[in-house]
Amino acid sequence: MPETLGVILAGGLARRMGGGDKPLRPLAGRPLLAHVVERLAPQVSALLLNANGEPSRFAAFGLPVVADGLPDHPGPLAGILAALDWAAAERPELEWVVSVPGDSPFIPTDLVARLHAARREAGVPMACAHSGGWAHPPVALWPVALRGALREALEAGERKIDRWTARFGCAPAEWPDQPADPFFNANTPEELAEAEALLRTGTLAP
């Protein structure tokens, strides 16, 4: 499997959570972000956090923090571009980036391997996680080589991940969504409580 940079996307405004830093909300006694790091870090050669504002609030995690390169919170594609740019500048030997949201505490421990397998089998440059017949566009594998094309699209106003990836080809990598969806997002206080229940029952335990 090619060496891959992981990026955790935490650059959103968390409106449905009531604002603030959603990845720092507590889940089972630890920040939500800690669960994501625990799942993703063993799968990648380096790990990066995409977040806007003062980076010191994430200092406890010991991760490089990179902000969106475009103003006004243009969405996850901007965070992905920031990671591709960081890889090209800081770790040029890493030709691939895998992205996950900062509010998905149950991402599979075979995520990166299966995304690489899916894009190789399909002969396309990207792969995206699917579960239960649904796509999860922010959970995807990206070649650093496409960062110029992504920048041009963003500057032209593109904001929709799957519309952009369709231009080049993006293979689905499928996971079951039972007994629970491994790509569960804690977007609201109620969903955070649901994640707590899933951990407590061991339904999606590590």
VOBA-1610 file (N, C-alpha, C; in pm, whole numbers, padded with zeros to 5 digits, always signed):
BEGIN
Met+00085-00120+00000Met+00000+00000+00000Met+00088+00124+00000Pro+00060+00220-00087Pro+00142+00341-00090Pro+00134+00419+00042Glu+00246+00482+00078Glu+00245+00566+00196Glu+00145+00680+00175Thr+00070+00710+00278Thr-00044+00801+00266Thr-00047+00898+00383Leu-00080+01023+00353Leu-00103+01124+00456Leu-00250+01123+00496Gly-00278+01125+00624Gly-00415+01137+00670Gly-00446+01280+00710Val-00565+01327+00674Val-00610+01459+00719Val-00747+01445+00784Ile-00759+01503+00901Ile-00887+01508+00972Ile-00946+01646+00948Leu-01065+01648+00889Leu-01129+01774+00850Leu-01209+01830+00966Ala-01162+01944+01019Ala-01229+02008+01133Ala-01242+02158+01108Gly-01260+02195+00982Gly-01264+02337+00948Gly-01403+02396+00939Gly-01506+02317+00970Gly-01644+02367+00959Gly-01685+02453+01076Leu-01807+02506+01066Leu-01859+02598+01168Leu-01944+02529+01275Ala-01974+02399+01256Ala-02047+02319+01357Ala-02179+02384+01398Arg-02252+02436+01302Arg-02378+02506+01334Arg-02479+02414+01402Arg-02490+02289+01355Arg-02589+02197+01412Arg-02552+02152+01554Met-02424+02169+01588Met-02379+02135+01723Met-02386+02257+01815Gly-02426+02370+01759Gly-02435+02492+01838Gly-02311+02578+01830Gly-02224+02551+01731Gly-02103+02630+01715Gly-01987+02577+01798Gly-01874+02643+01788Gly-01756+02600+01861Gly-01683+02488+01788Asp-01593+02424+01859Asp-01512+02317+01802Asp-01578+02182+01829Lys-01651+02134+01732Lys-01720+02006+01748Lys-01623+01892+01782Pro-01504+01883+01718Pro-01415+01771+01751Pro-01361+01773+01893Leu-01377+01885+01964Leu-01331+01890+02103Leu-01442+01857+02202Arg-01563+01833+02152Arg-01671+01792+02243Arg-01638+01655+02305Pro-01676+01635+02431Pro-01641+01508+02496Pro-01725+01391+02448Leu-01659+01277+02429Leu-01725+01152+02396Leu-01660+01043+02479Ala-01734+00985+02569Ala-01684+00880+02659Ala-01558+00925+02733Gly-01560+01049+02780Gly-01452+01099+02863Gly-01331+01152+02788Arg-01335+01152+02655Arg-01225+01203+02574Arg-01282+01292+02464Pro-01202+01383+02409Pro-01252+01461+02296Pro-01289+01371+02179Leu-01394+01408+02109Leu-01435+01336+01988Leu-01316+01315+01895Leu-01234+01418+01881Leu-01118+01411+01793Leu-01022+01299+01832Ala-01008+01273+01961Ala-00917+01168+02007Ala-00957+01032+01952His-01086+01007+01941His-01134+00880+01886His-01099+00868+01739Val-01112+00979+01665Val-01079+00978+01522Val-00929+00954+01504Val-00847+01024+01580Val-00702+01007+01572Val-00664+00863+01602Glu-00723+00805+01704Glu-00691+00668+01744Glu-00718+00569+01631Arg-00824+00593+01557Arg-00861+00503+01447Arg-00772+00524+01324Leu-00741+00649+01293Leu-00674+00679+01166Leu-00523+00671+01174Ala-00465+00714+01285Ala-00318+00726+01294Ala-00243+00598+01257Pro-00288+00480+01302Pro-00211+00359+01268Pro-00215+00324+01119Gln-00304+00387+01043Gln-00321+00352+00903Gln-00241+00441+00808Val-00180+00548+00859Val-00117+00647+00772Val+00028+00672+00812Ser+00104+00731+00719Ser+00244+00762+00745Ser+00261+00891+00822Ala+00165+00980+00811Ala+00165+01108+00883Ala+00021+01153+00896Leu-00005+01236+00997Leu-00142+01280+01024Leu-00144+01430+01042Leu-00246+01491+00982Leu-00261+01637+00975Leu-00402+01673+01018Leu-00417+01790+01078Leu-00550+01840+01115Leu-00579+01966+01035Asn-00692+01967+00967Asn-00739+02087+00897Asn-00837+02160+00989Ala-00799+02279+01033Ala-00884+02359+01121Ala-00851+02506+01101Asn-00950+02590+01116Asn-00932+02734+01101Asn-00927+02800+01239Gly-00876+02921+01244Gly-00865+02991+01371Gly-00735+02959+01442Glu-00733+02983+01572Glu-00613+02966+01652Glu-00575+02818+01666Pro-00460+02776+01610Pro-00425+02634+01613Pro-00388+02582+01751Ser-00352+02670+01845Ser-00304+02623+01975Ser-00411+02547+02053Arg-00537+02565+02019Arg-00641+02494+02093Arg-00637+02344+02067Phe-00562+02302+01965Phe-00546+02159+01937Phe-00407+02109+01976Ala-00332+02188+02051Ala-00192+02155+02081Ala-00177+02021+02150Ala-00274+01982+02230Ala-00264+01857+02305Ala-00252+01734+02215Phe-00294+01748+02089Phe-00291+01632+01999Phe-00158+01617+01928Gly-00074+01721+01932Gly+00058+01712+01872Gly+00058+01696+01722Leu-00045+01746+01656Leu-00056+01732+01510Leu-00028+01865+01441Pro+00032+01863+01322Pro+00035+01986+01243Pro-00107+02031+01212Val-00132+02160+01221Val-00264+02215+01193Val-00253+02307+01072Val-00334+02282+00971Val-00332+02365+00850Val-00472+02420+00827Ala-00480+02550+00801Ala-00609+02615+00777Ala-00646+02608+00630Asp-00773+02633+00600Asp-00817+02647+00462Asp-00736+02757+00394Gly-00703+02734+00268Gly-00633+02837+00193Gly-00725+02936+00126Leu-00856+02912+00136Leu-00956+03001+00077Leu-01041+03060+00189Pro-01089+03182+00174Pro-01167+03247+00280Pro-01312+03199+00285Asp-01380+03236+00395Asp-01525+03221+00409Asp-01573+03076+00418His-01491+02987+00470His-01532+02850+00498His-01600+02785+00377Pro-01526+02762+00268Pro-01590+02709+00147Pro-01622+02561+00151Gly-01594+02493+00262Gly-01635+02354+00274Gly-01519+02257+00272Pro-01549+02126+00277Pro-01443+02026+00292Pro-01344+02022+00178Leu-01384+02058+00057Leu-01287+02057-00053Leu-01169+02150-00025Ala-01195+02261+00044Ala-01086+02353+00078Ala-00990+02289+00177Gly-01042+02214+00272Gly-00956+02144+00367Gly-00875+02035+00299Ile-00936+01968+00205Ile-00864+01864+00129Ile-00752+01928+00048Leu-00780+02040-00017Leu-00676+02111-00093Leu-00562+02154+00000Ala-00595+02203+00117Ala-00491+02244+00212Ala-00401+02127+00248Ala-00459+02007+00261Ala-00380+01888+00292Ala-00293+01847+00174Leu-00348+01854+00054Leu-00269+01820-00066Leu-00151+01916-00080Asp-00175+02044-00056Asp-00067+02143-00063Asp+00038+02118+00045Trp-00007+02083+00166Trp+00087+02055+00275Trp+00174+01935+00240Ala+00112+01831+00185Ala+00188+01711+00147Ala+00294+01746+00043Ala+00256+01824-00056Ala+00351+01860-00163Ala+00468+01940-00108Ala+00442+02027-00010Ala+00546+02115+00044Ala+00630+02049+00153Glu+00564+01972+00241Glu+00630+01921+00361Glu+00669+01774+00352Arg+00592+01695+00279Arg+00620+01551+00269Arg+00602+01506+00124Pro+00690+01554+00034Pro+00670+01526-00108Pro+00676+01379-00145Glu+00728+01296-00054Glu+00730+01152-00083Glu+00592+01089-00068Leu+00498+01160-00005Leu+00362+01109+00014Leu+00275+01157-00102Glu+00236+01067-00188Glu+00162+01102-00309Glu+00012+01086-00293Trp-00032+01044-00175Trp-00175+01019-00150Trp-00217+01082-00018Val-00341+01127-00016Val-00402+01182+00106Val-00536+01114+00127Val-00562+01071+00250Val-00693+01020+00286Val-00757+01120+00382Ser-00882+01152+00357Ser-00954+01251+00440Ser-01067+01184+00516Val-01086+01229+00641Val-01200+01185+00722Val-01252+01306+00799Pro-01381+01311+00829Pro-01434+01421+00911Pro-01391+01407+01056Gly-01381+01520+01123Gly-01343+01521+01264Gly-01453+01479+01358Asp-01571+01446+01305Asp-01685+01405+01389Asp-01728+01262+01361Ser-01636+01180+01306Ser-01667+01040+01274Ser-01579+00949+01359Pro-01624+00915+01479Pro-01537+00843+01574Pro-01522+00695+01548Phe-01592+00641+01447Phe-01592+00496+01427Phe-01536+00454+01292Ile-01454+00537+01228Ile-01405+00502+01096Ile-01335+00365+01100Pro-01349+00286+00995Pro-01294+00149+00997Pro-01142+00149+01007Thr-01090+00046+01072Thr-00945+00034+01087Thr-00878-00017+00960Asp-00958-00056+00859Asp-00903-00096+00729Asp-00938+00007+00621Leu-00971+00129+00663Leu-01018+00231+00569Leu-00918+00257+00457Val-00796+00289+00491Val-00698+00332+00391Val-00666+00217+00295Ala-00646+00098+00348Ala-00613-00016+00263Ala-00725-00044+00163Arg-00849-00037+00207Arg-00959-00070+00118Arg-00986+00041+00017Leu-00962+00166+00054Leu-00975+00274-00045Leu-00870+00259-00154His-00746+00228-00116His-00643+00206-00217His-00679+00087-00307Ala-00728-00020-00248Ala-00765-00138-00326Ala-00877-00105-00425Ala-00974-00026-00381Ala-01087+00008-00468Ala-01042+00092-00588Arg-00956+00191-00564Arg-00916+00275-00678Arg-00825+00198-00773Arg-00741+00108-00719Arg-00657+00027-00807Arg-00742-00066-00894Glu-00838-00132-00832Glu-00922-00228-00905Glu-01003-00158-01014Ala-01049-00036-00985Ala-01131+00038-01081Ala-01047+00112-01184Gly-00917+00128-01158Gly-00832+00201-01251Gly-00861+00349-01257Val-00901+00406-01144Val-00932+00549-01136Val-00845+00612-01027Pro-00833+00746-01024Pro-00739+00808-00931Pro-00790+00829-00789Met-00920+00810-00765Met-00975+00838-00633Met-01068+00727-00588Ala-01094+00723-00458Ala-01190+00628-00403Ala-01264+00694-00287Cys-01388+00653-00268Cys-01475+00713-00166Cys-01543+00602-00087Ala-01558+00622+00042Ala-01625+00524+00127Ala-01776+00525+00104His-01835+00405+00103His-01979+00388+00094His-02022+00292+00205Ser-02144+00307+00252Ser-02201+00211+00346Ser-02351+00209+00329Gly-02407+00090+00328Gly-02551+00078+00313Gly-02606+00146+00189Gly-02526+00151+00083Gly-02571+00212-00042Gly-02555+00363-00047Trp-02498+00424+00059Trp-02480+00569+00063Trp-02332+00604+00051Ala-02304+00709-00025Ala-02167+00758-00037Ala-02135+00853+00078His-02009+00856+00117His-01960+00949+00220His-01845+01029+00158Pro-01876+01132+00079Pro-01774+01202+00000Pro-01655+01256+00079Pro-01670+01303+00204Pro-01550+01352+00275Pro-01456+01241+00320Val-01501+01115+00313Val-01416+01002+00350Val-01362+00943+00221Ala-01245+00987+00181Ala-01199+00956+00047Ala-01048+00958+00036Leu-01000+00903-00074Leu-00858+00897-00106Leu-00831+00988-00225Trp-00726+01071-00213Trp-00697+01176-00311Trp-00551+01169-00355Pro-00523+01180-00486Pro-00385+01191-00529Pro-00336+01335-00520Val-00219+01354-00464Val-00162+01488-00453Val-00147+01550-00592Ala-00130+01467-00694Ala-00110+01516-00830Ala-00228+01597-00883Leu-00345+01582-00822Leu-00463+01656-00870Leu-00485+01788-00796Arg-00391+01831-00715Arg-00415+01952-00634Arg-00432+02076-00722Gly-00360+02085-00833Gly-00377+02201-00922Gly-00516+02206-00980Ala-00568+02093-01023Ala-00703+02087-01078Ala-00808+02121-00972Leu-00783+02076-00849Leu-00877+02106-00741Leu-00875+02255-00708Arg-00759+02315-00705Arg-00750+02459-00678Arg-00827+02538-00785Glu-00808+02503-00911Glu-00878+02573-01018Glu-01029+02561-01001Ala-01075+02441-00966Ala-01220+02420-00949Ala-01273+02503-00832Leu-01202+02504-00720Leu-01246+02582-00605Leu-01249+02731-00636Glu-01148+02779-00705Glu-01145+02920-00740Glu-01255+02957-00838Ala-01304+02856-00912Ala-01415+02879-01005Ala-01551+02863-00937Gly-01550+02829-00807Gly-01675+02821-00733Gly-01725+02682-00701Glu-01651+02578-00738Glu-01695+02441-00708Glu-01692+02416-00557Arg-01798+02355-00503Arg-01804+02325-00361Arg-01848+02181-00336Lys-01898+02113-00436Lys-01957+01980-00417Lys-01853+01872-00448Ile-01820+01792-00348Ile-01713+01693-00362Ile-01742+01595-00474Asp-01859+01529-00473Asp-01880+01422-00568Asp-01892+01472-00712Arg-01935+01595-00728Arg-01940+01650-00864Arg-01799+01669-00920Trp-01706+01712-00832Trp-01569+01731-00878Trp-01499+01597-00902Thr-01514+01502-00810Thr-01446+01374-00827Thr-01497+01299-00950Ala-01624+01320-00988Ala-01679+01251-01105Ala-01605+01288-01234Arg-01540+01403-01235Arg-01466+01444-01355Arg-01350+01350-01383Phe-01293+01290-01279Phe-01171+01211-01293Phe-01193+01062-01269Gly-01296+01030-01195Gly-01325+00892-01160Gly-01298+00864-01014Cys-01398+00813-00945Cys-01386+00787-00802Cys-01454+00653-00772Ala-01377+00557-00728Ala-01429+00423-00705Ala-01498+00414-00569Pro-01610+00341-00560Pro-01672+00318-00429Pro-01603+00204-00355Ala-01584+00223-00225Ala-01539+00115-00138Ala-01650+00094-00035Glu-01709-00024-00037Glu-01833-00049+00038Glu-01806-00116+00173Trp-01875-00066+00275Trp-01876-00128+00408Trp-02022-00155+00448Pro-02046-00257+00530Pro-02183-00278+00581Pro-02220-00168+00681Asp-02348-00138+00689Asp-02394-00038+00785Asp-02467-00101+00904Gln-02451-00232+00920Gln-02508-00304+01033Gln-02396-00378+01108Pro-02403-00386+01240Pro-02510-00340+01330Pro-02518-00188+01344Ala-02416-00116+01298Ala-02421+00030+01297Ala-02326+00079+01188Asp-02349+00202+01144Asp-02271+00256+01034Asp-02134+00303+01083Pro-02024+00250+01027Pro-01892+00294+01071Pro-01860+00438+01035Phe-01944+00498+00948Phe-01922+00638+00909Phe-02022+00732+00975Phe-02074+00687+01087Phe-02165+00768+01169Phe-02101+00905+01199Asn-02178+01012+01177Asn-02133+01148+01208Asn-02207+01200+01331Ala-02134+01258+01424Ala-02196+01323+01540Ala-02209+01472+01510Asn-02317+01508+01441Asn-02337+01647+01398Asn-02416+01730+01497Thr-02490+01665+01585Thr-02577+01733+01679Thr-02553+01679+01819Pro-02598+01749+01923Pro-02586+01693+02059Pro-02654+01558+02072Glu-02766+01540+02003Glu-02838+01413+02010Glu-02755+01300+01948Glu-02688+01330+01836Glu-02605+01229+01772Glu-02479+01199+01854Leu-02430+01299+01925Leu-02317+01275+02014Leu-02358+01178+02126Ala-02479+01196+02177Ala-02530+01103+02279Ala-02549+00963+02221Glu-02590+00957+02095Glu-02605+00827+02029Glu-02469+00758+02013Ala-02366+00836+01978Ala-02232+00780+01968Ala-02185+00726+02103Glu-02218+00798+02209Glu-02183+00753+02344Glu-02248+00618+02373Ala-02374+00604+02332Ala-02445+00478+02354Ala-02382+00364+02274Leu-02341+00393+02151Leu-02277+00291+02068Leu-02146+00244+02131Leu-02070+00337+02188Leu-01946+00299+02255Leu-01974+00219+02382Arg-02075+00262+02455Arg-02107+00198+02583Arg-02151+00052+02561Thr-02223+00028+02453Thr-02273-00108+02425Thr-02171-00192+02350Gly-02063-00128+02303Gly-01962-00201+02228Gly-02002-00229+02085Thr-02109-00166+02036Thr-02157-00191+01901Thr-02052-00154+01797Leu-01983-00040+01818Leu-01879+00002+01727Leu-01751+00030+01804Ala-01720-00053+01898Ala-01598-00035+01977Ala-01476-00064+01890Pro-01359-00005+01923Pro-01236-00033+01848Pro-01205-00182+01844
//
